[in-house]
Amino acid sequence: MNKNNNFDKFLKRRFQKSVCDIKNDGFTEKVLSKLPITNTYSIKRNLIIYALGILSVLIFFISEGFNLLIYSINEVVNKSKHLITPSFLSIFVIIVFLGMIAYLSSIEYDRKTI
């Protein structure tokens, strides 16, 4: 029993959070005051992103791009039910569409757009 108690005490000491604080004497505030202030949420940037998003959706529907996408998805699903290899064009359209969605969302996530 004594060995278990010693081991429990050892574990408690070993995993206990350190309470040693290092004084920085205002160092953090000095460094932060020297950094440039950037406004990542500018109105111009958001306006351009929303305008381009609306424009691209309008072009997608006006040019009937959704028909090609729906046709491609239907062809892939129907042919996969019958174990027939779908056409290259259908797979290409779906891959391009999904790739563009992933690429544009990653650009927006990284905030490298504008």
DSSP file (Angstrom, degrees, kcal/mol; ACC not computed):
  #  RESIDUE AA STRUCTURE BP1 BP2  ACC     N-H-->O    O-->H-N    N-H-->O    O-->H-N    TCO  KAPPA ALPHA  PHI   PSI    X-CA   Y-CA   Z-CA
    1    1 A M     >        0   0    0      0, 0.0     4,-2.0     0, 0.0     5,-0.2   0.000 360.0 360.0 360.0 -37.0    0.0    0.0    0.0
    2    2 A N  H  >  +     0   0    0      1,-0.2     4,-2.3     2,-0.2     5,-0.2   0.878 360.0  53.6 -66.3 -37.4    2.8    2.4    0.8
    3    3 A K  H  > S+     0   0    0      1,-0.2     4,-2.2     2,-0.2    -1,-0.2   0.905 108.9  49.5 -64.3 -40.0    4.4    2.0   -2.6
    4    4 A N  H  > S+     0   0    0      2,-0.2     4,-2.6     1,-0.2    -2,-0.2   0.899 110.1  50.5 -65.2 -40.8    1.1    2.9   -4.3
    5    5 A N  H  X S+     0   0    0     -4,-2.0     4,-2.3     2,-0.2    -1,-0.2   0.908 111.0  48.6 -64.3 -41.2    0.7    6.0   -2.2
    6    6 A N  H  X S+     0   0    0     -4,-2.3     4,-2.4     2,-0.2    -2,-0.2   0.898 111.9  49.5 -64.1 -39.9    4.2    7.1   -3.0
    7    7 A F  H  X S+     0   0    0     -4,-2.2     4,-2.6     2,-0.2    -2,-0.2   0.899 109.7  51.2 -67.1 -39.1    3.6    6.5   -6.7
    8    8 A D  H  X S+     0   0    0     -4,-2.6     4,-2.3     2,-0.2    -2,-0.2   0.905 111.0  48.3 -63.0 -41.2    0.4    8.5   -6.5
    9    9 A K  H  X S+     0   0    0     -4,-2.3     4,-2.4     2,-0.2    -2,-0.2   0.903 110.7  51.8 -65.0 -40.2    2.2   11.4   -4.8
   10   10 A F  H  X S+     0   0    0     -4,-2.4     4,-2.6     1,-0.2    -2,-0.2   0.931 111.2  46.9 -61.5 -45.8    4.9   11.2   -7.4
   11   11 A L  H  X S+     0   0    0     -4,-2.6     4,-2.4     1,-0.2    -2,-0.2   0.897 110.6  52.5 -63.1 -40.2    2.3   11.4  -10.3
   12   12 A K  H  < S+     0   0    0     -4,-2.3     4,-0.5     1,-0.2    -1,-0.2   0.922 113.6  43.0 -62.9 -44.1    0.5   14.2   -8.6
   13   13 A R  H >< S+     0   0    0     -4,-2.4     3,-0.5     1,-0.2    -2,-0.2   0.892 114.0  52.2 -66.0 -39.5    3.8   16.2   -8.3
   14   14 A R  H 3< S+     0   0    0     -4,-2.6    -2,-0.2     1,-0.2    -1,-0.2   0.879 117.4  35.4 -67.6 -39.0    4.9   15.3  -11.8
   15   15 A F  T 3< S+     0   0    0     -4,-2.4    -1,-0.2    -5,-0.2     2,-0.2   0.326  88.0 118.9-101.1   7.3    1.6   16.4  -13.5
   16   16 A Q  S <  S-     0   0    0     -3,-0.5     2,-0.1    -4,-0.5    -3,-0.0  -0.526  73.7-104.1 -74.3 140.5    0.9   19.3  -11.4
   17   17 A K        -     0   0    0     -2,-0.2     2,-0.2     1,-0.1    -1,-0.1  -0.369  34.3-114.2 -67.4 139.2    0.7   22.6  -13.3
   18   18 A S        -     0   0    0      1,-0.1    -1,-0.1    -2,-0.1    -3,-0.0  -0.531  22.9-167.4 -74.3 138.1    3.7   24.9  -12.8
   19   19 A V        +     0   0    0     -2,-0.2     2,-0.7     2,-0.1    -1,-0.1   0.211  45.0 125.0-110.1  13.5    2.9   28.1  -11.0
   20   20 A C        -     0   0    0      2,-0.0     2,-0.4     1,-0.0    -2,-0.1  -0.653  43.4-164.5 -78.7 113.5    6.2   29.9  -11.8
   21   21 A D        -     0   0    0     -2,-0.7     2,-0.5     0, 0.0    -2,-0.1  -0.818  10.7-141.7-100.0 138.4    5.4   33.2  -13.5
   22   22 A I        -     0   0    0     -2,-0.4     2,-0.2     2,-0.0    -2,-0.0  -0.862  18.2-129.1 -99.1 127.5    8.1   35.1  -15.4
   23   23 A K        -     0   0    0     -2,-0.5     0, 0.0     1,-0.1     0, 0.0  -0.549  21.3-174.3 -74.5 136.9    8.0   38.9  -15.0
   24   24 A N    >   -     0   0    0     -2,-0.2     3,-2.1     3,-0.0    -1,-0.1   0.495  23.7-142.5-111.7  -4.3    8.0   40.7  -18.3
   25   25 A D  T 3  S-     0   0    0      1,-0.3    -2,-0.1     2,-0.1     0, 0.0   0.839  75.1 -47.9  48.3  42.8    8.3   44.3  -17.0
   26   26 A G  T 3> S+     0   0    0      3,-0.0     4,-2.0     1,-0.0    -1,-0.3   0.578 103.1 131.0  80.2   9.2    6.0   45.6  -19.8
   27   27 A F  H <> S+     0   0    0     -3,-2.1     4,-2.4     1,-0.2     5,-0.2   0.909  70.6  51.7 -62.3 -43.0    7.9   43.7  -22.6
   28   28 A T  H  > S+     0   0    0      1,-0.2     4,-2.6     2,-0.2    -1,-0.2   0.917 110.1  48.4 -61.7 -44.5    4.7   42.3  -24.1
   29   29 A E  H  > S+     0   0    0      1,-0.2     4,-2.0     2,-0.2    -1,-0.2   0.884 110.9  51.4 -64.6 -38.1    3.0   45.7  -24.3
   30   30 A K  H  X S+     0   0    0     -4,-2.0     4,-1.0     2,-0.2    -2,-0.2   0.924 112.3  45.6 -63.9 -44.2    6.1   47.2  -25.9
   31   31 A V  H >X S+     0   0    0     -4,-2.4     4,-0.9     1,-0.2     3,-0.6   0.925 113.5  49.0 -65.8 -44.4    6.3   44.5  -28.6
   32   32 A L  H 3< S+     0   0    0     -4,-2.6     3,-0.4     1,-0.2    -1,-0.2   0.838 107.4  55.5 -65.7 -32.2    2.5   44.7  -29.3
   33   33 A S  H 3< S+     0   0    0     -4,-2.0    -1,-0.2     1,-0.2    -2,-0.2   0.759 105.3  53.4 -72.1 -22.6    2.6   48.5  -29.6
   34   34 A K  H << S+     0   0    0     -4,-1.0    -1,-0.2    -3,-0.6    -2,-0.2   0.677  88.2  97.5 -83.2 -18.8    5.4   48.2  -32.3
   35   35 A L  S  < S-     0   0    0     -4,-0.9     2,-0.1    -3,-0.4    -3,-0.0  -0.443  84.0-108.1 -72.3 143.3    3.4   45.8  -34.5
   36   36 A P        -     0   0    0      0, 0.0     2,-0.6     0, 0.0    -1,-0.1  -0.451  29.1-123.4 -70.7 143.4    1.4   47.4  -37.4
   37   37 A I        -     0   0    0     -2,-0.1     2,-0.4    -4,-0.1    -4,-0.0  -0.774  30.9-170.3 -89.3 123.3   -2.3   47.5  -37.0
   38   38 A T        -     0   0    0     -2,-0.6     2,-0.8     3,-0.0     3,-0.1  -0.933  18.5-145.7-117.1 139.7   -4.1   45.7  -39.8
   39   39 A N        +     0   0    0     -2,-0.4     3,-0.4     1,-0.1    -2,-0.0  -0.871  18.7 176.9-102.4 102.3   -7.8   45.8  -40.5
   40   40 A T  S    S+     0   0    0     -2,-0.8     2,-0.5     1,-0.2    -1,-0.1   0.656  73.2  60.7 -81.2 -15.1   -8.6   42.3  -41.9
   41   41 A Y  S    S+     0   0    0     -3,-0.1    -1,-0.2     4,-0.1     2,-0.2  -0.497  72.3 166.0-110.8  62.0  -12.4   43.1  -42.1
   42   42 A S     >  -     0   0    0     -2,-0.5     4,-2.0    -3,-0.4     5,-0.2  -0.491  41.3-132.9 -78.7 149.2  -12.4   46.0  -44.5
   43   43 A I  H  > S+     0   0    0      1,-0.2     4,-2.6     2,-0.2     5,-0.2   0.879 106.6  55.3 -66.5 -38.8  -15.7   47.1  -46.0
   44   44 A K  H  > S+     0   0    0      2,-0.2     4,-2.3     1,-0.2    -1,-0.2   0.921 108.3  48.0 -60.7 -45.0  -14.1   47.3  -49.5
   45   45 A R  H  > S+     0   0    0      1,-0.2     4,-2.2     2,-0.2    -2,-0.2   0.932 113.8  45.6 -63.2 -47.7  -12.9   43.7  -49.3
   46   46 A N  H  X S+     0   0    0     -4,-2.0     4,-2.6     1,-0.2     5,-0.2   0.883 111.7  52.7 -64.6 -38.8  -16.2   42.3  -48.1
   47   47 A L  H  X S+     0   0    0     -4,-2.6     4,-2.6     2,-0.2    -1,-0.2   0.920 110.4  47.3 -63.2 -44.2  -18.1   44.3  -50.7
   48   48 A I  H  X S+     0   0    0     -4,-2.3     4,-2.6     2,-0.2     5,-0.2   0.913 112.6  49.4 -64.2 -42.8  -15.9   43.0  -53.5
   49   49 A I  H  X S+     0   0    0     -4,-2.2     4,-2.0     2,-0.2    -2,-0.2   0.924 114.2  44.4 -64.4 -44.4  -16.3   39.4  -52.3
   50   50 A Y  H  X S+     0   0    0     -4,-2.6     4,-2.5     2,-0.2     5,-0.2   0.912 113.9  50.0 -67.0 -41.7  -20.1   39.6  -52.0
   51   51 A A  H  X S+     0   0    0     -4,-2.6     4,-2.6    -5,-0.2    -2,-0.2   0.923 113.0  46.1 -63.3 -44.2  -20.4   41.3  -55.4
   52   52 A L  H  X S+     0   0    0     -4,-2.6     4,-2.5    -5,-0.2    -1,-0.2   0.867 111.7  52.6 -67.3 -35.3  -18.2   38.7  -57.1
   53   53 A G  H  X S+     0   0    0     -4,-2.0     4,-2.0    -5,-0.2    -2,-0.2   0.936 112.2  44.0 -63.6 -47.0  -20.1   35.9  -55.4
   54   54 A I  H  X S+     0   0    0     -4,-2.5     4,-2.4     2,-0.2    -2,-0.2   0.912 114.5  50.7 -64.3 -42.7  -23.5   37.2  -56.6
   55   55 A L  H  X S+     0   0    0     -4,-2.6     4,-2.5    -5,-0.2    -2,-0.2   0.904 110.3  48.8 -62.4 -42.1  -22.1   37.9  -60.1
   56   56 A S  H  X S+     0   0    0     -4,-2.5     4,-2.2     2,-0.2    -1,-0.2   0.882 111.0  49.7 -68.1 -36.8  -20.6   34.4  -60.4
   57   57 A V  H  X S+     0   0    0     -4,-2.0     4,-2.1     2,-0.2    -2,-0.2   0.911 111.6  49.5 -66.4 -41.2  -23.9   32.8  -59.2
   58   58 A L  H  X S+     0   0    0     -4,-2.4     4,-3.0     1,-0.2     5,-0.2   0.924 112.2  47.2 -62.2 -44.7  -25.8   34.9  -61.8
   59   59 A I  H  X S+     0   0    0     -4,-2.5     4,-2.5     1,-0.2     6,-0.3   0.892 109.6  55.0 -63.5 -38.6  -23.5   33.9  -64.6
   60   60 A F  H  <>S+     0   0    0     -4,-2.2     5,-2.3    -5,-0.2     6,-0.8   0.906 115.4  37.6 -61.0 -42.9  -23.7   30.2  -63.5
   61   61 A F  H ><5S+     0   0    0     -4,-2.1     3,-1.0     3,-0.2    -2,-0.2   0.875 116.2  51.2 -79.2 -37.2  -27.5   30.3  -63.8
   62   62 A I  H 3<5S+     0   0    0     -4,-3.0    -2,-0.2     1,-0.2    -3,-0.2   0.911 112.1  46.7 -65.9 -41.4  -27.7   32.5  -66.9
   63   63 A S  T 3<5S-     0   0    0     -4,-2.5    -1,-0.2    -5,-0.2    -2,-0.2   0.404 111.8-123.3 -81.1   4.6  -25.3   30.3  -68.8
   64   64 A E  T X>5 +     0   0    0     -3,-1.0     4,-0.9     1,-0.1     3,-0.7   0.832  59.9 149.9  55.7  37.1  -27.2   27.2  -67.7
   65   65 A G  H 3>< +     0   0    0     -5,-2.3     4,-2.0    -6,-0.3    -4,-0.2   0.760  64.4  66.6 -66.1 -25.4  -24.1   25.8  -66.1
   66   66 A F  H 3> S+     0   0    0     -6,-0.8     4,-3.0     1,-0.2     5,-0.2   0.831  93.4  59.3 -67.0 -30.2  -26.3   24.1  -63.6
   67   67 A N  H <> S+     0   0    0     -3,-0.7     4,-2.8     2,-0.2    -1,-0.2   0.936 106.9  46.0 -62.5 -45.0  -27.7   21.9  -66.3
   68   68 A L  H  X S+     0   0    0     -4,-0.9     4,-2.4     2,-0.2    -2,-0.2   0.902 114.5  48.3 -63.8 -40.7  -24.3   20.5  -67.2
   69   69 A L  H  X S+     0   0    0     -4,-2.0     4,-2.4     2,-0.2    -2,-0.2   0.935 113.9  45.1 -65.6 -46.1  -23.6   19.9  -63.5
   70   70 A I  H  X S+     0   0    0     -4,-3.0     4,-2.7     1,-0.2     5,-0.2   0.914 113.7  50.6 -64.5 -42.4  -26.9   18.2  -62.8
   71   71 A Y  H  X S+     0   0    0     -4,-2.8     4,-2.6    -5,-0.2    -1,-0.2   0.918 111.1  48.9 -60.2 -43.4  -26.5   16.1  -66.0
   72   72 A S  H  X S+     0   0    0     -4,-2.4     4,-2.4     2,-0.2    -2,-0.2   0.918 112.2  47.2 -64.4 -43.6  -23.0   15.1  -65.0
   73   73 A I  H  X S+     0   0    0     -4,-2.4     4,-2.5     2,-0.2     5,-0.2   0.925 113.2  49.1 -64.3 -43.9  -24.1   14.1  -61.5
   74   74 A N  H  X S+     0   0    0     -4,-2.7     4,-3.1     1,-0.2     5,-0.3   0.914 111.3  49.8 -61.2 -42.5  -27.1   12.1  -62.8
   75   75 A E  H  X S+     0   0    0     -4,-2.6     4,-2.5    -5,-0.2     5,-0.3   0.924 111.9  47.2 -63.7 -43.9  -24.9   10.3  -65.3
   76   76 A V  H  X S+     0   0    0     -4,-2.4     4,-1.7     2,-0.2    -1,-0.2   0.922 116.1  44.6 -63.8 -43.2  -22.3    9.3  -62.7
   77   77 A V  H  X S+     0   0    0     -4,-2.5     4,-1.3    -5,-0.2    -2,-0.2   0.939 116.0  45.8 -67.5 -46.9  -25.0    8.1  -60.3
   78   78 A N  H  X S+     0   0    0     -4,-3.1     4,-1.0     1,-0.2    -2,-0.2   0.909 115.5  45.6 -65.2 -42.1  -27.1    6.2  -62.9
   79   79 A K  H  <>S+     0   0    0     -4,-2.5     5,-3.2    -5,-0.3    -1,-0.2   0.817 108.4  56.5 -73.3 -28.0  -24.1    4.6  -64.5
   80   80 A S  H ><5S+     0   0    0     -4,-1.7     3,-0.7    -5,-0.3    -1,-0.2   0.807 101.1  58.8 -72.6 -25.6  -22.6    3.6  -61.1
   81   81 A K  H 3<5S+     0   0    0     -4,-1.3    -1,-0.2     1,-0.2    -2,-0.2   0.862 113.1  38.4 -65.5 -34.4  -25.8    1.8  -60.3
   82   82 A H  T 3<5S-     0   0    0     -4,-1.0    -1,-0.2     2,-0.1    -2,-0.2   0.255 114.7-115.5-101.1  11.7  -25.3   -0.4  -63.4
   83   83 A L  T < 5 +     0   0    0     -3,-0.7     2,-0.4     1,-0.2    -3,-0.2   0.836  67.8 142.7  57.2  36.7  -21.5   -0.7  -62.9
   84   84 A I      < -     0   0    0     -5,-3.2    -1,-0.2    -6,-0.1    -2,-0.1  -0.883  58.3-112.0-104.6 138.8  -20.9    1.2  -66.2
   85   85 A T        -     0   0    0     -2,-0.4     3,-0.1    -3,-0.1    -5,-0.0  -0.561  34.7-130.8 -71.2 122.0  -17.9    3.6  -66.3
   86   86 A P        -     0   0    0      0, 0.0   -10,-0.1     0, 0.0    -1,-0.1  -0.245  34.3 -83.3 -69.9 164.2  -19.3    7.2  -66.6
   87   87 A S     >  -     0   0    0      1,-0.1     4,-1.7   -15,-0.1     5,-0.2  -0.243  30.5-121.3 -68.1 156.0  -17.9    9.5  -69.3
   88   88 A F  H  > S+     0   0    0      1,-0.2     4,-2.7     2,-0.2     5,-0.2   0.864 111.0  59.0 -63.4 -37.3  -14.7   11.4  -68.7
   89   89 A L  H  > S+     0   0    0      2,-0.2     4,-2.7     1,-0.2    -1,-0.2   0.905 104.5  49.6 -61.8 -42.2  -16.5   14.7  -69.2
   90   90 A S  H  > S+     0   0    0      2,-0.2     4,-2.1     1,-0.2    -1,-0.2   0.935 113.9  44.1 -63.4 -46.5  -19.0   14.1  -66.4
   91   91 A I  H  X S+     0   0    0     -4,-1.7     4,-2.5     1,-0.2    -1,-0.2   0.904 113.6  52.1 -65.3 -39.7  -16.3   13.2  -63.9
   92   92 A F  H  X S+     0   0    0     -4,-2.7     4,-2.7     2,-0.2     5,-0.2   0.914 108.5  50.1 -62.2 -44.8  -14.2   16.2  -65.1
   93   93 A V  H  X S+     0   0    0     -4,-2.7     4,-2.5     1,-0.2    -1,-0.2   0.923 112.9  46.2 -61.4 -45.0  -17.1   18.6  -64.6
   94   94 A I  H  X S+     0   0    0     -4,-2.1     4,-2.7     2,-0.2     5,-0.3   0.916 113.6  48.5 -65.9 -42.3  -17.8   17.4  -61.1
   95   95 A I  H  X S+     0   0    0     -4,-2.5     4,-2.6     2,-0.2    -2,-0.2   0.915 113.1  47.4 -64.7 -42.4  -14.1   17.4  -60.1
   96   96 A V  H  X S+     0   0    0     -4,-2.7     4,-2.7     2,-0.2     5,-0.2   0.932 113.3  48.8 -63.7 -44.8  -13.6   21.0  -61.5
   97   97 A F  H  X S+     0   0    0     -4,-2.5     4,-1.9    -5,-0.2    -2,-0.2   0.944 116.3  41.2 -61.7 -49.1  -16.8   22.2  -59.7
   98   98 A L  H  X S+     0   0    0     -4,-2.7     4,-2.3     1,-0.2    -1,-0.2   0.872 114.2  53.7 -67.5 -35.9  -15.8   20.7  -56.3
   99   99 A G  H  X S+     0   0    0     -4,-2.6     4,-2.8    -5,-0.3    -2,-0.2   0.904 108.2  49.1 -64.0 -41.6  -12.2   21.7  -56.8
  100  100 A M  H  X S+     0   0    0     -4,-2.7     4,-2.8     2,-0.2     5,-0.3   0.894 110.4  51.1 -66.2 -38.8  -13.2   25.4  -57.4
  101  101 A I  H  X S+     0   0    0     -4,-1.9     4,-2.1    -5,-0.2    -2,-0.2   0.942 114.1  43.9 -62.0 -46.1  -15.4   25.4  -54.3
  102  102 A A  H  X S+     0   0    0     -4,-2.3     4,-1.9     2,-0.2    -2,-0.2   0.908 115.3  48.6 -65.6 -41.6  -12.6   24.0  -52.2
  103  103 A Y  H  X S+     0   0    0     -4,-2.8     4,-2.1     2,-0.2    -2,-0.2   0.932 113.0  45.9 -65.8 -46.6  -10.0   26.4  -53.7
  104  104 A L  H  X S+     0   0    0     -4,-2.8     4,-2.3     1,-0.2    -1,-0.2   0.889 113.1  49.6 -66.5 -38.1  -12.1   29.5  -53.3
  105  105 A S  H  X S+     0   0    0     -4,-2.1     4,-2.3    -5,-0.3    -1,-0.2   0.862 110.3  50.9 -70.2 -32.1  -13.1   28.6  -49.8
  106  106 A S  H  X S+     0   0    0     -4,-1.9     4,-2.3     2,-0.2    -2,-0.2   0.878 109.6  50.8 -70.5 -35.3   -9.4   28.0  -48.9
  107  107 A I  H  X>S+     0   0    0     -4,-2.1     5,-1.7     2,-0.2     4,-0.8   0.936 112.9  45.6 -63.6 -45.3   -8.5   31.4  -50.3
  108  108 A E  H  <5S+     0   0    0     -4,-2.3     3,-0.5     1,-0.2    -2,-0.2   0.887 111.6  52.7 -65.8 -38.1  -11.2   33.1  -48.3
  109  109 A Y  H  <5S+     0   0    0     -4,-2.3    -1,-0.2     1,-0.2    -2,-0.2   0.901 112.0  44.7 -64.5 -40.2  -10.2   31.2  -45.2
  110  110 A D  H  <5S-     0   0    0     -4,-2.3    -1,-0.2    -5,-0.1    -2,-0.2   0.567 106.3-132.5 -80.2  -7.6   -6.5   32.2  -45.6
  111  111 A R  T  <5 +     0   0    0     -4,-0.8    -3,-0.2    -3,-0.5    -4,-0.1   0.880  65.8 130.2  58.0  42.9   -7.7   35.8  -46.3
  112  112 A K      < +     0   0    0     -5,-1.7    -4,-0.1     1,-0.1    -1,-0.1   0.212  39.1  96.7-104.7  13.4   -5.4   36.1  -49.3
  113  113 A T              0   0    0     -6,-0.4    -1,-0.1     1,-0.1    -5,-0.1   0.973 360.0 360.0 -70.4 -55.4   -8.1   37.4  -51.7
  114  114 A I              0   0    0     -3,-0.1    -1,-0.1     0, 0.0    -2,-0.1   0.338 360.0 360.0-132.7 360.0   -7.6   41.1  -51.5
